[in-house]
Amino acid sequence: MKSFLTTIAGVFVGLALFFVGVPILLIAWATAASRPAPLADHTVLSLDLRSGLTDQPGQNPFAVFSGHTGSVIGIEQILRAAEKDDHIKGLFVRLPEGGLQPAAADELRGAFKRFRAAGKTIVTHGQGLYAEGSALSTYELAAASNEIWMQPASSFQAVGISHDDMFFKGFFDRHAIRPDYQQRYGYKTAVNPFLYDDYTPAHRESELSWMGSIYGSTLAAVAQDRGRAPADLRAVIEAGPYAAEVALDKRLIDHVGQVKEAQAATLARAGAGAKLVPFDDYASQVDRTPGGVGGKPTVAVISVEGAIMTGEGPSAPSPLGGGATIRSDDVEKAFQAAIDDSDVKAIVFRVSSPGGSDTASEQILASVRAAKAAGKPVVVSMGAYGASGGYWIASQASEIIAQPATLTGSIGVFGGKFALGEALSKFGVDMRGVKVGGDYADAFSSRAVMNPAQRAAFSAWMDGIYNGFVRRVAQGRHLPESRVREIAQGRVWTGAQARGLGLVDRLGGFYDAVDEAKRLGGIKGLARLKSFNSESSPFNSLRRMFGGAAEGAHILAAMAGLADDPAARAIAAHVGEARLRAAGATVLAPGLSD
């Protein structure tokens, strides 16, 4: 036992050093690394987009090491600072070989065009544009530059947009897995792959509709920026793919050459003695607040990205695993802080979410209503997604602004469970159950599908959520409920389509939302932009980011340290079995998503 207690104490000391000492060292390192280096009179920023992009700068304190180039809004913020910097003469961009999110390409295209309008040069270089993903969106961004370069013998495959879905019905039927789900309504297709072996007519219609909208708006943007007739450009693109040399001959790109050649050409355009500076290095020297210049009147900025969930927790992905999430308690606190700040005259609510919990969405929507009731207009700026729960939380804002390729709408709900009892019986596992209380008590048991009474009760519950969603949209968008039901049905629209349907007010980006917030808030002239995201403190970010993963790290460290102690091994084994049982119950628990 003495050995056990000694080892436990050692584990706690080690974890304390990690979770307290490491953050201090990281922040000190970040502070030292951020000391500005003098810029050359002719500087070209070098931006590499090949690692992928989120919509918003994360609340992750490790971002000082991973760079500032990882988000659409972060890049836009830095480019706006560079527009006014006389040292900055140009931008050199490494393009991803796959695709950008279409809405991200829309937003960055606007930032590129503004940068060029300030008299700066942009040169892009790609090592190929390949059919996987939305390569056409990458080409849209490249077309907003002064020159497009491609590596010799690389491939131009940006000839359209494709999307695959996997359907599991045949597999489930073979193994007696019973999906027990309901949808409101036919266009709410998230669970279709569980229920069918092919696209339903509504599913196919919806996907072809939003894909066609994005394809059309992307081609129109490229044609405008390349100075070509849309019909001619479409014919040339659809006749591909092409080798880089043929793409040059077809006037789809401007030069074929290696990265070093493209960089040299960019520096030559920037002037004698021009230097190439990594985008991250420059970003560490400038104010990375959402944009602005000083001034007493304030526009609050509240940014959310990911799946919508109840409670509080880390919004940024944890370094120990997990994706970005939107926590309703945290968003409510952010809105309340903005409401309580007398300097705040309006709020920009940046949303990029495909949906999530209906109750969490309603909590956030209540915060939007509270801000408006306090006399502070709320302008929603949509990123890649503002769909389902992402539209729920936006539906009653003062104004909604989206990109042409933003995926929005999806006004609907689905929910249910998998019944696994019959499937497990084939492996000699018999599921049994007991219950007390009403018949609905075991409605979400994974033992069997719902009985008729349970299904009817669940259906009524789903109808209530769907009808509430419709009412909120009708009230917020000043539309008759009957009209909302016509355009809802769970259908996904692009921002361009949603604008024509009255679900979106304007097409534009984050800074368009800022301008509109200033107008609605009665702000004339300069305004201060202030982030009200709840994880502004680096220490708080670290605590929250590691919050969900710290327990797992503790268990791993303890098990490693106690491996030679028989008593400890027995305790760890017991705890591990209990955790697995609990995890199994959680994984198989039902979900309802708006």
VOVO-234860 format. One line per field, with one value per residue (C-alpha): residue number from 0; x, y, z. Coordinates in steps of 0.001 Angstrom, whole numbers, always signed. Layout:
<atoms>
nr	[NUM/...]
c1	[X/...]
c2	[Y/...]
c3	[Z/...]
</atoms>
This chain:
<atoms>
nr	[0/1/2/3/4/5/6/7/8/9/10/11/12/13/14/15/16/17/18/19/20/21/22/23/24/25/26/27/28/29/30/31/32/33/34/35/36/37/38/39/40/41/42/43/44/45/46/47/48/49/50/51/52/53/54/55/56/57/58/59/60/61/62/63/64/65/66/67/68/69/70/71/72/73/74/75/76/77/78/79/80/81/82/83/84/85/86/87/88/89/90/91/92/93/94/95/96/97/98/99/100/101/102/103/104/105/106/107/108/109/110/111/112/113/114/115/116/117/118/119/120/121/122/123/124/125/126/127/128/129/130/131/132/133/134/135/136/137/138/139/140/141/142/143/144/145/146/147/148/149/150/151/152/153/154/155/156/157/158/159/160/161/162/163/164/165/166/167/168/169/170/171/172/173/174/175/176/177/178/179/180/181/182/183/184/185/186/187/188/189/190/191/192/193/194/195/196/197/198/199/200/201/202/203/204/205/206/207/208/209/210/211/212/213/214/215/216/217/218/219/220/221/222/223/224/225/226/227/228/229/230/231/232/233/234/235/236/237/238/239/240/241/242/243/244/245/246/247/248/249/250/251/252/253/254/255/256/257/258/259/260/261/262/263/264/265/266/267/268/269/270/271/272/273/274/275/276/277/278/279/280/281/282/283/284/285/286/287/288/289/290/291/292/293/294/295/296/297/298/299/300/301/302/303/304/305/306/307/308/309/310/311/312/313/314/315/316/317/318/319/320/321/322/323/324/325/326/327/328/329/330/331/332/333/334/335/336/337/338/339/340/341/342/343/344/345/346/347/348/349/350/351/352/353/354/355/356/357/358/359/360/361/362/363/364/365/366/367/368/369/370/371/372/373/374/375/376/377/378/379/380/381/382/383/384/385/386/387/388/389/390/391/392/393/394/395/396/397/398/399/400/401/402/403/404/405/406/407/408/409/410/411/412/413/414/415/416/417/418/419/420/421/422/423/424/425/426/427/428/429/430/431/432/433/434/435/436/437/438/439/440/441/442/443/444/445/446/447/448/449/450/451/452/453/454/455/456/457/458/459/460/461/462/463/464/465/466/467/468/469/470/471/472/473/474/475/476/477/478/479/480/481/482/483/484/485/486/487/488/489/490/491/492/493/494/495/496/497/498/499/500/501/502/503/504/505/506/507/508/509/510/511/512/513/514/515/516/517/518/519/520/521/522/523/524/525/526/527/528/529/530/531/532/533/534/535/536/537/538/539/540/541/542/543/544/545/546/547/548/549/550/551/552/553/554/555/556/557/558/559/560/561/562/563/564/565/566/567/568/569/570/571/572/573/574/575/576/577/578/579/580/581/582/583/584/585/586/587/588/589/590/591/592/593]
c1	[+0/+2913/+4165/+700/+349/+3859/+3117/-211/+1532/+4113/+1403/-370/+2882/+3646/+186/+365/+3670/+2206/-1050/+464/+4096/+3666/+1115/+3444/+6337/+4165/+2896/+6414/+7653/+4792/+5539/+9196/+8380/+5974/+8563/+8360/+11219/+11719/+10087/+11848/+10534/+9328/+7835/+5826/+3810/+3886/+650/+384/-3187/-2279/-2951/-6681/-8784/-11312/-13805/-12630/-9435/-9538/-9469/-6469/-3395/-1202/-2234/+823/+2873/+613/+268/-2396/-3121/-5487/-8760/-10666/-11451/-7899/-6447/-8944/-8048/-4338/-4866/-6879/-3963/-1543/-3646/-2680/+942/+3249/+5919/+3662/+3729/+2283/+1088/+2343/-79/+492/-2793/-4163/-4298/-7783/-10679/-11526/-14951/-16955/-18025/-14413/-13371/-16110/-14907/-11212/-11929/-13443/-10383/-8036/-9905/-9802/-6064/-5458/-7638/-5188/-2489/-936/-65/-1203/+420/-880/+934/-532/+1017/-2146/-5888/-7331/-10867/-11149/-13079/-14035/-11021/-13171/-13490/-9708/-9600/-12148/-9749/-6766/-8696/-8895/-5087/-2980/-1257/-1945/+1083/+1092/+3925/+5109/+3383/+805/-2873/-5793/-8832/-11185/-13896/-16977/-18303/-19064/-20325/-20628/-22886/-22578/-25842/-25835/-29289/-28056/-25406/-27882/-30436/-27823/-26828/-30306/-29430/-32665/-32429/-35457/-35422/-37937/-37451/-39268/-39472/-38406/-35495/-34024/-31709/-29016/-30258/-31212/-28026/-29323/-32817/-32340/-29968/-30077/-31079/-34748/-36139/-36127/-32554/-31268/-33173/-31795/-28176/-28232/-29888/-27289/-24419/-25743/-26078/-22475/-21245/-23013/-21868/-18284/-18093/-19569/-16936/-14077/-15368/-15562/-12089/-10441/-12243/-13887/-17365/-19149/-20327/-16845/-15230/-17740/-17147/-13384/-13493/-15937/-13775/-10923/-8927/-5717/-2009/-691/+839/-2503/-4295/-1880/-2725/-6439/-5853/-7024/-3716/-966/+2369/+3886/+6865/+8270/+7521/+10875/+10248/+6824/+8260/+11004/+8443/+6390/+9424/+10352/+6886/+7264/+10389/+14135/+15306/+11932/+11862/+9526/+8085/+5932/+2350/+2489/+5534/+3735/+532/+2391/+3286/-150/-3333/-5373/-8582/-11448/-10580/-10586/-9398/-10053/-13130/-15468/-18597/-18089/-19335/-19201/-18051/-19268/-17906/-19104/-18106/-18994/-21770/-24181/-24285/-25672/-23513/-20066/-16731/-13835/-14828/-11478/-10429/-8458/-4862/-5842/-8719/-12173/-13611/-14777/-18103/-20550/-21557/-24836/-23900/-20726/-22557/-25210/-22477/-20841/-24117/-24822/-21381/-22047/-25478/-23947/-21212/-22554/-20074/-21498/-24011/-24438/-23323/-21896/-22666/-20389/-21902/-20506/-22480/-24292/-26584/-26897/-29066/-32473/-32470/-28988/-30051/-33091/-30944/-28669/-31615/-33001/-29708/-30077/-33572/-32314/-29659/-32239/-34579/-31705/-31488/-28427/-29008/-27575/-26221/-25432/-22511/-22645/-19503/-19394/-22630/-25647/-27904/-30359/-29443/-27060/-30077/-32215/-29781/-29671/-33347/-34399/-31333/-31768/-30190/-28588/-25663/-24294/-21876/-23312/-21989/-22944/-25066/-28045/-31684/-32235/-35244/-36186/-35479/-34534/-34053/-34139/-31910/-30393/-31996/-29188/-30807/-31465/-28017/-26225/-28231/-26469/-23260/-24753/-25393/-28926/-30189/-32861/-34436/-36543/-38371/-40685/-43002/-44615/-44414/-42114/-39391/-37477/-38361/-34676/-33417/-31141/-32768/-35606/-37439/-40112/-43547/-46479/-47367/-43764/-43386/-46527/-45279/-41874/-43513/-45574/-42413/-40667/-43697/-43559/-39896/-40396/-43435/-41519/-38628/-41012/-42674/-39332/-38290/-41652/-41427/-37800/-38017/-41502/-42894/-46223/-45844/-47361/-44584/-41888/-43327/-43160/-39459/-38462/-39090/-35474/-34088/-30568/-30135/-27095/-26836/-27665/-30816/-31753/-31602/-34235/-36424/-36240/-34130/-31086/-31023/-27773/-24808/-21445/-18799/-17769/-16863/-20118/-21811/-19642/-20707/-24358/-24026/-22554/-25452/-28093/-26333/-26224/-22418/-20985/-17299/-14819/-15843/-13957/-14446/-14231/-14366/-16732/-15859/-15633/-12159/-10106/-7698/-4842/-4955/-8713/-8366/-5826/-7956/-11065/-9258/-7772/-10918/-12495/-9197/-7415/-9237/-8117/-4549/-4668/-5824/-3123/-405/-1627/-1828/+1666/+3071/+1271/+1972/+4289/+1912/-495/-2999/-2989/-3446/-6515/-8026/-7257/-8815/-11986/-12236/-11568/-14353/-16799/-15844/-16306/-19788/-20691/-19225/-21233/-24426/-23557/-22604/-25844/-28021/-30469/-30014/-32281/-30889/-32470]
c2	[+0/+2352/+1782/+2494/+5776/+6876/+6250/+8091/+11080/+11034/+10978/+13974/+15937/+15135/+16178/+19376/+20255/+19527/+21463/+24415/+24574/+23828/+26636/+29127/+28043/+28147/+31640/+32871/+31289/+32838/+36273/+36018/+34683/+37543/+40299/+42048/+41893/+44889/+44545/+45270/+48258/+45817/+42781/+39926/+37788/+34030/+32209/+28406/+27060/+23392/+22413/+23127/+25905/+26351/+29176/+31134/+31610/+29019/+29830/+27517/+28907/+26555/+28547/+30709/+27707/+26255/+29651/+32232/+30975/+28208/+30117/+32095/+34995/+35038/+35410/+38116/+40041/+40011/+40967/+43987/+45100/+44456/+46594/+49669/+48671/+50457/+47783/+45070/+45002/+41597/+38143/+34755/+31868/+28101/+26544/+23271/+20386/+19454/+21750/+24638/+24911/+26812/+29507/+29871/+30486/+33111/+34920/+34810/+35852/+39051/+39581/+39019/+41492/+44117/+43529/+43995/+47109/+48594/+48368/+45084/+42039/+38449/+35441/+31906/+28635/+25134/+21690/+20475/+20865/+17407/+16120/+15049/+17626/+21050/+21829/+24209/+26385/+26462/+27611/+30321/+31706/+31438/+33351/+36336/+36722/+38625/+35463/+31725/+29432/+25643/+23173/+21536/+18243/+18737/+18225/+20627/+18526/+21266/+20324/+20204/+19228/+15718/+14257/+10652/+9127/+5647/+3757/+1071/-459/-3650/-4139/-3467/-5863/-8595/-8277/-7584/-4054/-2071/+1712/+3180/+6825/+9471/+12639/+15928/+15860/+14208/+16577/+16022/+13367/+12969/+9482/+8404/+6311/+4181/+3775/+3365/+1803/+4722/+8368/+9092/+11557/+14338/+13507/+13554/+16741/+18567/+17610/+18411/+21737/+23064/+21598/+23250/+26568/+26439/+25362/+28251/+30917/+29605/+29654/+33156/+34385/+32809/+34175/+37671/+37552/+35976/+38271/+35450/+34808/+32434/+30067/+29861/+29212/+26516/+24713/+24775/+23601/+20769/+19478/+18798/+17504/+18986/+18849/+22180/+22964/+22461/+24495/+27309/+27000/+27096/+30332/+28727/+29647/+32180/+30405/+26952/+26791/+25596/+27268/+29042/+30531/+31814/+33291/+35019/+36493/+37769/+39409/+41019/+42569/+43872/+45906/+45863/+44183/+42607/+39949/+37010/+36893/+34023/+35092/+33836/+35967/+39069/+38056/+37967/+41650/+43100/+43548/+40393/+41707/+41258/+44378/+47432/+50713/+52434/+54312/+54293/+52809/+49050/+46261/+43003/+39925/+36496/+33634/+30018/+27014/+23325/+21142/+22770/+21179/+22029/+23036/+24534/+23224/+23766/+25221/+24614/+21078/+19475/+18445/+15096/+14602/+15972/+18536/+22103/+22516/+25270/+25137/+26860/+28027/+29640/+31445/+32662/+34089/+35824/+37458/+38521/+40115/+42057/+43105/+44328/+46350/+49872/+50607/+47816/+49203/+46140/+42520/+40505/+36821/+34735/+31286/+28241/+25208/+22294/+21906/+19966/+19900/+21548/+22583/+24083/+25933/+27350/+28550/+30414/+31858/+33182/+35041/+36612/+37753/+39134/+41210/+42679/+43401/+45282/+47529/+45865/+44675/+41270/+40701/+37086/+36405/+32833/+30923/+27511/+26394/+27956/+24927/+23136/+24237/+26701/+28332/+28010/+30212/+32758/+32826/+35778/+37981/+41566/+40615/+37516/+37753/+34668/+33826/+32595/+29085/+28950/+25872/+27036/+26281/+22580/+23561/+20154/+17535/+13877/+11458/+7850/+4937/+1671/-1531/-4060/-6884/-9144/-8498/-9318/-12513/-13909/-13771/-15389/-12100/-11834/-8394/-8306/-5361/-4345/-1104/+609/+3497/+4391/+2483/+5136/+4505/+2116/+3762/+4344/+989/-521/-3902/-3532/-1038/+1124/-340/+1465/+3528/+4607/+5467/+7593/+9456/+10014/+11203/+13740/+14973/+15434/+17233/+19642/+20454/+20852/+23085/+25201/+25555/+26691/+29229/+30730/+31107/+32609/+35153/+36032/+36272/+37867/+35100/+33252/+29843/+28255/+29739/+28518/+25001/+25123/+26001/+24032/+20261/+19867/+21118/+22545/+25731/+27740/+31339/+32504/+30374/+31303/+34997/+34562/+32647/+35281/+33169/+35432/+39227/+39843/+38075/+39008/+38275/+39080/+42710/+43310/+42164/+44582/+47477/+46518/+46190/+49704/+51038/+49304/+50353/+53984/+54077/+56710/+56770/+54568/+51725/+49289/+45576/+43497/+39724/+38422/+34765/+33208/+31701/+34850/+34037/+31699/+30006/+29561/+28226/+25650/+24588/+24264/+22692/+19972/+19673/+16788/+15104/+15598/+12701/+10381/+11667/+11086/+7507/+6776/+8279/+6451/+3106/+3553/+4441/+1674/-1117/-2883/-2652/-5643/-3860/-839/-2998/-4598/-1217/+165/-2886/-2479/+1231/+543/-2040/+358/+3106/+817/-128/+3533/+4453/+1709/+3063/+6554/+5555/+3676/+6371/+8046/+11486/+14147/+16751/+19787]
c3	[+0/+766/-2779/-4109/-2192/-3175/-6824/-6609/-5057/-7832/-10477/-8920/-8722/-12352/-13518/-11467/-13094/-16531/-16172/-14295/-15343/-19028/-19612/-17937/-20141/-23266/-22571/-21804/-25024/-26985/-25533/-26486/-29945/-30644/-30417/-33756/-36205/-38479/-41872/-45136/-47082/-49721/-47999/-49501/-47103/-47676/-46891/-46984/-47194/-47579/-43956/-44014/-42554/-39799/-40007/-36978/-34978/-32222/-28534/-28396/-26638/-28666/-31768/-31215/-32291/-34956/-36617/-37366/-40861/-39802/-40037/-42634/-40310/-38937/-42442/-43274/-40118/-40926/-44567/-43492/-41348/-44228/-46586/-44599/-44026/-46493/-45971/-47397/-51177/-51936/-50946/-52125/-51577/-51629/-52747/-51348/-53812/-52642/-51997/-49752/-48189/-50840/-48360/-47192/-50794/-51079/-47947/-48809/-52384/-51013/-48804/-51766/-53950/-51210/-50727/-54438/-54495/-51988/-54661/-53494/-55612/-55053/-56716/-56128/-56778/-56881/-57155/-58796/-58356/-57898/-58185/-54538/-52541/-53809/-55963/-57980/-54870/-54596/-58202/-57366/-54759/-57114/-59781/-57414/-57580/-60106/-61335/-61053/-61244/-61368/-60979/-64227/-65043/-62298/-63023/-63320/-62378/-61138/-63614/-61371/-57963/-56748/-53489/-52288/-49646/-48169/-47595/-44909/-45196/-46856/-44184/-41401/-42906/-43216/-39579/-38145/-36988/-36844/-37295/-35534/-36668/-37664/-39713/-40187/-43147/-46400/-47036/-43558/-44912/-42244/-41341/-44872/-45198/-42295/-43700/-47472/-49961/-52416/-52673/-52221/-54785/-52170/-51095/-54672/-55497/-52460/-53028/-56744/-55948/-53508/-55527/-58683/-56866/-55651/-59079/-60767/-58309/-58369/-62168/-62218/-59753/-61711/-65028/-63564/-62029/-65088/-67525/-69463/-70766/-68338/-71075/-72595/-69205/-68357/-71632/-71176/-67560/-68226/-71084/-68632/-66854/-68165/-67516/-66218/-69594/-71346/-68655/-69502/-73188/-72302/-70311/-67092/-65429/-66168/-65647/-65241/-62907/-59629/-56304/-56238/-59670/-58634/-55438/-57378/-59770/-56856/-55229/-58523/-58730/-55165/-55946/-55440/-52270/-51533/-48832/-48305/-44746/-43404/-42825/-39231/-38439/-39635/-37843/-34518/-34960/-35647/-33688/-34256/-32740/-35197/-36993/-35698/-34937/-31646/-30675/-27711/-29324/-29442/-31687/-29749/-31643/-30523/-32637/-32576/-34661/-34587/-33236/-30782/-27338/-23922/-20967/-20959/-22107/-24481/-27840/-29534/-30441/-27636/-28413/-26887/-29326/-30156/-32532/-32088/-30320/-29403/-25743/-24949/-21432/-22756/-25550/-23114/-20850/-23811/-24822/-21257/-20974/-24175/-22891/-19611/-21342/-21754/-24567/-26751/-29233/-31462/-31751/-34634/-34107/-36334/-36816/-38582/-37478/-39118/-36101/-32892/-29780/-30043/-26377/-26629/-29785/-27998/-25090/-27493/-29412/-26118/-25665/-29110/-28177/-24858/-26624/-28986/-26073/-24421/-27466/-28974/-32563/-33455/-36973/-37849/-40179/-41479/-42380/-44055/-42369/-40744/-41004/-38747/-35204/-36813/-38444/-35307/-33328/-36186/-37077/-34913/-35361/-36515/-39826/-41379/-43813/-45586/-48338/-51664/-50900/-47201/-46515/-44499/-43752/-43021/-40928/-39610/-36980/-36744/-33904/-32892/-32025/-33232/-31990/-31547/-29586/-32565/-34042/-30793/-30347/-33413/-31391/-28311/-26517/-25151/-24174/-21509/-19760/-16813/-16091/-13673/-14405/-17708/-20945/-22462/-19844/-22122/-25441/-26160/-25030/-27647/-27047/-29600/-31775/-30153/-29705/-31384/-28309/-27787/-31455/-31361/-28273/-29836/-33050/-31121/-29392/-32737/-34168/-31258/-31860/-35600/-35160/-32654/-35094/-37826/-35514/-34513/-38141/-39093/-36263/-36874/-40642/-40716/-42885/-42657/-41003/-44092/-46236/-43851/-44005/-47792/-47861/-44762/-44785/-43644/-46948/-47235/-49259/-50247/-49085/-52611/-52655/-49086/-49907/-52597/-50140/-47418/-45046/-45502/-45848/-47709/-49253/-47795/-45213/-41677/-42280/-44131/-40929/-38932/-41162/-40804/-37020/-36882/-38922/-36813/-33625/-34674/-34752/-37059/-37824/-36004/-33714/-31551/-32189/-29049/-28768/-26091/-26486/-23060/-23423/-23860/-21015/-22038/-18622/-18856/-22385/-21261/-18324/-20467/-23414/-21237/-19119/-20967/-21782/-18465/-16858/-19629/-19330/-15572/-16020/-18601/-16429/-13351/-15115/-16535/-13138/-11283/-13707/-11269/-8273/-8137/-5903/-8168/-11260/-9720/-8872/-12358/-14001/-11960/-12790/-16466/-16673/-15038/-17471/-20451/-19250/-18817/-22197/-23862/-22380/-23551/-27086/-27559/-26020/-28419/-29844/-31186/-33534/-35095]
</atoms>
